[in-house]
Amino acid sequence: MPETPAYAERSWEMDERSWWDLWNSSWRAEELKDEISTELFEHVARLIDEVAPSGAPRILEVACGTGILSRGLRFSSYHGLDLSAAAIEIANKKAESLALPQGVSRPTYEATDFHEWEPPAEPFDVVMCVDAISCFRDQALVTKKLAKHVRSGGFVILTTINPFVWKYIRRPDGGKCQCGPVSHWLTKPELHALVEGAKLKLQRSYTIMPRGNRGIFRIINSHHWNRVLGKRGADTFKKLKERAGLGQYRVILAQKA
Ligand SMILES: C[S@@+](CC[C@H](N)C(=O)[O-])C[C@H]1O[C@@H](n2cnc3c(N)ncnc32)[C@H](O)[C@@H]1O
C-alpha cells in the first residue's frame, strides 16, 4: 500500500467507503506508474500462472480496487469486487474497451462489502486478496469466506504489508504504521493462524521486495550494495533479504483440501 498522499490527509474524518473512493480515484485511476505496485502485481500474476498452469483459471479477486491487476492476468473468467463504488466504476469503464482472447469472458466488477457478499453457486479456482486483508473489519470471517469460495484443490493467495518492515519505511507523516482505514496489520503468526482457522493448507509463506530506509534498514537496503555487488550479487542479496523476512510484503499461498 503506498504512502498516503498529502491531498488525502483531510480524509481522517471520512467514513470507510468515502476514504476508499478517494484513495482509489487518487492512486488507482490510471494504470500503475509506481514500481512498487507494479512489482507486486507482476509477482501475483506469475504466482497465479504457476498454480493454474492451464492459463485459464476462474478467478475471484476480493478488494480489486480499480481492477489494474485483473488487466494483467490470464483467466477464463474473472470477478472482482470492492467496497469502493468509485473504484468499480473505473474498473467497469476500462473493461468495456478490453481486447480479450476468444473464449475468455469479459471481467466483471461489483461494488459490495465482502463481509456481506453473496457468492455465485460455482466456486473459483483461485481466490485472492492483494494488499487489503489489513483493511477488513473482521479478518477471520474474511479469510473463512475466501476459503469457502475456492474449489476443493484450488488456491487462496493473500499479499499484505509486512508490519515489521513497514515500521522502517520513512513516510511523510513521520513514519506511523498506518494508512487509511486499516483495521489491523497482520504479523506472520497471525496470518498463519487465520489460514489455519479457515481450514486451508498453508503451502508457502514468504516475503518479497525488501524495503525500508530507517535504522539498520538504511544500511541493508543502501543502493551502495548494487554498485559493490553487481547485478548478480545484488539479486542474490535481495533473495537473501526476502528469505530472512525483510520484504515489504508477505505472500501467502494456501490450498483447499
Ligand atoms: C490498499 S487498497 C488495495 C486495492 C487493490 N487490491 C490494489 O492493490 O490496488 C484496499 C482496498 O480494499 C477495499 N476494501 C476495504 N474494505 C473492504 C470490504 N469490506 N469489502 C470489499 N473491499 C474492501 C478498499 O475499497 C480498497 O480498494
The ligand as an ORCA input file, in Angstrom:
! r2SCAN-3c Opt
* xyz 0 1
  C      -4.995     -0.747     -0.250
  S      -6.408     -0.920     -1.267
  C      -5.869     -2.190     -2.389
  C      -6.711     -2.228     -3.637
  C      -6.170     -3.118     -4.746
  N      -6.039     -4.510     -4.334
  C      -4.850     -2.556     -5.218
  O      -3.799     -3.086     -4.816
  O      -4.884     -1.584     -5.983
  C      -7.557     -1.782     -0.235
  C      -8.872     -1.998     -0.928
  O      -9.724     -2.755     -0.056
  C     -11.051     -2.345     -0.305
  N     -11.902     -2.761      0.821
  C     -11.800     -2.357      2.108
  N     -12.766     -2.928      2.863
  C     -13.490     -3.710      2.023
  C     -14.649     -4.531      2.197
  N     -15.219     -4.664      3.391
  N     -15.138     -5.213      1.124
  C     -14.550     -5.066     -0.094
  N     -13.471     -4.283     -0.328
  C     -12.935     -3.623      0.712
  C     -10.925     -0.836     -0.460
  O     -12.030     -0.232     -1.091
  C      -9.635     -0.720     -1.273
  O      -9.886     -0.649     -2.661
*
